[in-house]
Amino acid sequence: MNRSVWDWGGFQDYVFNEFLFFGVLWTIGLTVAAIIGGLVLGAVLALMRVSPVKAISFFAQFYIWLFRGTPLLVQLLIIFTGLPLAIGVRFSVLEAALLGLILNEAAYLAEIIRGGILAVPAGQSNAARALGLNPVQVMRYIVLPQAARIIVPPLGNSVNGLLKTTSVTSVISMEELLRRTQILIQERFLVLELFAVAAIYYLILTTLWDLVQRRIEARFGKAYSKVQIAESY
C-alpha cells in the first residue's frame, strides 16, 4: 500500500534533526566567510575600478564582468573539477566552495562599494585635499564613512541572498543544509517533507538576518542624522 502524500510523522522527526542542524551551521559559516572575503576583495576591486590608471581599472572591470556574467554553478565546477584536470590544481570541497563563493560575491560587492564611493559628492574630497589630506586619508576619513551609509542596505540584501546561494555548493558535495537534506532524502525517501524542513530553516535564517539588518540600518541612519544636525549648526 502506498503511503499518503504527506507524512506528518516524518516531517516532525526532522524539524529538530541534529544532522540537518549541523548543515545549518555550515550554511551560516559559509555565508560569514564568503561575505567577509567578498568584502575584502570587493573593496580592493572597487578601488581599482575607480583608479585613474586605465590598466588597473580595466582589470577590475573585466573581473567584475566575468564573474557577474557567468553562473556560480559553472564557476564552482571549474574550480573543483576543471582545474585539477587542466592544470593539476586541486582543492578540497570546503576550499572550492569558499573560493567560488568569495570570488563570485566579490564581483557584486565591488559594484555596491563603488556605487557608494561615487555617491559621495566630489566637492567633499576636493575640500579635504585642499586641507592637506592625501588620497588615502581622503578615502579613509571622508569618503568611506559616508559611503558606508549608502552601502549598508544593499550589502544586507547580499547577505540575505548569500544565505540561500550557499545551497549551490551542494553540487560539489559540500555538506551544507541542502546537501544534508538530499542525503536524508536518499535514505528515507521523504522528499516533500525534508525539502519543506529545509525551506523552513532557510526562512528562519533569512528572517533573523532581516531583523539584524534593520537594526544595523537604523543605527547607521541615526548616526548620519546626528552628523547632518551637527553640520547644520
C-alpha positions in Angstrom: 0.0 0.0 0.0 1.3 3.4 -0.9 1.8 5.9 1.9 -0.1 9.1 2.0 1.2 12.1 0.1 2.4 13.8 3.3 4.0 12.1 6.3 3.5 14.3 9.3 5.5 11.9 11.5 8.5 12.0 9.1 8.2 15.8 8.9 8.2 16.3 12.7 11.1 13.9 13.1 13.4 16.1 11.0 12.3 19.6 12.1 14.7 19.3 15.0 17.2 16.9 13.5 20.8 17.2 14.6 22.2 16.1 11.2 20.3 19.0 9.5 21.2 21.4 12.3 24.9 20.9 11.6 24.0 21.6 7.9 22.5 24.9 9.0 25.7 25.7 10.9 27.7 25.0 7.7 25.4 27.3 5.8 25.9 30.1 8.3 29.7 29.5 8.3 29.9 29.6 4.5 27.9 32.8 4.4 30.0 34.6 7.0 33.3 33.5 5.4 32.1 34.4 1.9 30.8 37.8 2.9 34.0 38.7 4.8 36.2 37.5 2.0 34.0 39.1 -0.6 34.0 42.4 1.2 37.8 42.5 1.3 38.3 41.5 -2.3 35.3 43.6 -3.4 36.7 46.7 -1.7 40.0 46.2 -3.5 38.2 45.8 -6.8 36.1 48.8 -6.2 39.2 51.0 -5.5 40.8 49.5 -8.6 37.7 50.3 -10.6 37.8 54.0 -9.7 41.5 54.2 -10.2 42.7 56.8 -12.7 45.2 54.2 -14.0 43.4 52.7 -17.0 45.1 49.3 -16.9 44.1 48.8 -13.2 40.6 50.0 -13.8 40.2 47.7 -16.9 41.4 44.6 -15.0 38.8 45.2 -12.2 36.1 45.9 -14.8 37.0 42.6 -16.6 36.9 40.6 -13.4 33.5 42.0 -12.4 32.2 41.4 -16.0 33.4 37.8 -15.9 32.2 36.7 -12.5 28.8 38.5 -12.8 28.2 37.2 -16.3 28.8 33.5 -15.6 26.7 31.3 -13.2 28.2 30.5 -9.8 27.4 26.8 -10.5 29.8 26.9 -13.5 32.5 28.7 -11.5 32.3 26.1 -8.8 32.5 23.2 -11.2 35.5 24.8 -12.9 37.3 25.3 -9.6 36.5 21.9 -8.2 36.7 19.6 -11.3 38.1 21.7 -14.1 41.3 23.0 -12.5 42.6 19.5 -11.4 42.1 18.2 -14.9 43.5 21.2 -16.7 46.5 22.3 -14.6 46.6 19.8 -11.7 45.5 22.3 -9.0 43.2 20.5 -6.5 41.1 22.0 -3.8 39.1 20.2 -1.1 35.3 20.5 -1.2 35.4 23.2 1.5 38.2 25.2 -0.2 36.5 25.1 -3.5 33.2 26.1 -2.0 34.7 29.1 -0.2 36.8 30.1 -3.1 33.9 30.1 -5.5 31.6 31.9 -3.2 34.2 34.6 -2.4 35.3 35.2 -5.9 31.7 35.4 -7.1 30.4 37.6 -4.2 33.3 40.0 -4.6 32.2 40.9 -8.1 28.8 42.0 -6.8 30.1 43.7 -3.7 32.6 45.6 -5.7 29.9 47.4 -7.6 28.0 48.1 -4.4 31.0 49.6 -2.8 31.9 51.6 -6.0 28.4 52.9 -6.1 28.7 54.1 -2.5 32.0 55.8 -3.2 30.7 57.6 -6.3 27.6 58.8 -4.5 29.8 60.9 -2.1 29.9 64.5 -3.5 33.2 65.2 -5.2 33.3 68.6 -3.5 34.0 67.0 -0.1 37.0 65.2 -1.5 38.3 68.3 -3.1 37.8 70.2 0.2 39.7 67.6 2.1 42.6 67.7 -0.4 42.7 71.5 -0.1 43.1 71.0 3.7 46.2 68.9 3.0 44.9 65.3 3.3 46.5 62.8 1.0 44.3 60.5 -1.2 44.5 57.6 1.3 43.3 59.9 4.2 40.6 61.4 2.0 39.3 57.9 1.2 39.6 56.7 4.8 38.2 59.7 6.7 35.9 61.4 4.2 34.6 59.1 1.5 34.3 55.7 3.1 32.4 56.8 6.3 29.8 58.5 4.1 29.7 55.7 1.6 29.1 53.1 4.3 25.6 54.6 4.9 24.8 54.0 1.2 26.4 50.6 1.1 24.7 49.0 4.2 21.2 48.3 2.7 22.4 46.6 -0.5 25.1 44.8 1.5 22.4 43.4 3.8 20.5 42.2 0.9 23.6 40.4 -0.4 23.9 38.6 2.9 20.3 37.5 2.6 20.9 36.2 -0.9 24.1 34.5 0.1 22.4 32.5 2.8 20.4 30.9 0.0 23.1 30.9 -2.6 25.3 28.6 -0.5 22.9 25.8 -1.5 24.6 25.8 -4.9 27.7 24.3 -3.3 25.8 21.1 -2.8 26.7 20.2 -6.4 30.3 19.7 -5.3 29.2 17.7 -2.2 29.6 20.5 0.3 27.5 19.3 3.2 25.6 22.4 4.0 21.9 22.4 4.6 20.6 21.4 1.1 23.2 18.7 0.6 22.4 17.1 4.0 18.7 17.3 3.1 19.4 15.4 -0.1 21.4 12.7 1.8 18.5 12.1 4.2 16.0 12.0 1.2 18.1 9.2 -0.3 17.9 7.3 2.9 14.2 7.9 3.9 12.5 8.9 0.6 10.7 11.7 2.4 11.2 14.1 -0.5 8.5 16.7 0.1 8.7 16.6 3.9 12.5 17.0 4.0 12.6 19.8 1.4 9.8 21.5 3.5 12.0 21.3 6.6 15.0 22.8 4.6 12.8 25.6 3.4 11.7 26.3 7.0 15.3 26.5 8.1 16.2 28.9 5.2 13.2 31.1 6.1 14.3 31.2 9.7 17.8 32.2 8.7 16.7 34.9 6.3 14.1 36.3 8.8 16.6 36.5 11.6 19.1 38.3 9.3 16.3 40.7 8.2 15.9 41.7 11.9 19.6 42.2 12.3 19.8 44.2 9.0 17.0 46.5 10.1 18.8 47.3 13.4 22.1 48.0 11.5 20.4 50.3 9.0 18.6 52.1 11.8 21.9 52.6 13.6 23.7 53.9 10.6 20.7 56.2 9.7 20.7 57.6 13.3 24.4 58.3 13.2 24.1 60.0 9.8 21.2 62.1 11.1 23.3 63.3 14.0 26.1 64.3 11.7 23.6 66.3 9.5 22.2 68.1 12.5 25.7 68.9 13.8 26.7 70.3 10.3 23.6 72.5 10.2 24.7 74.5 13.2 
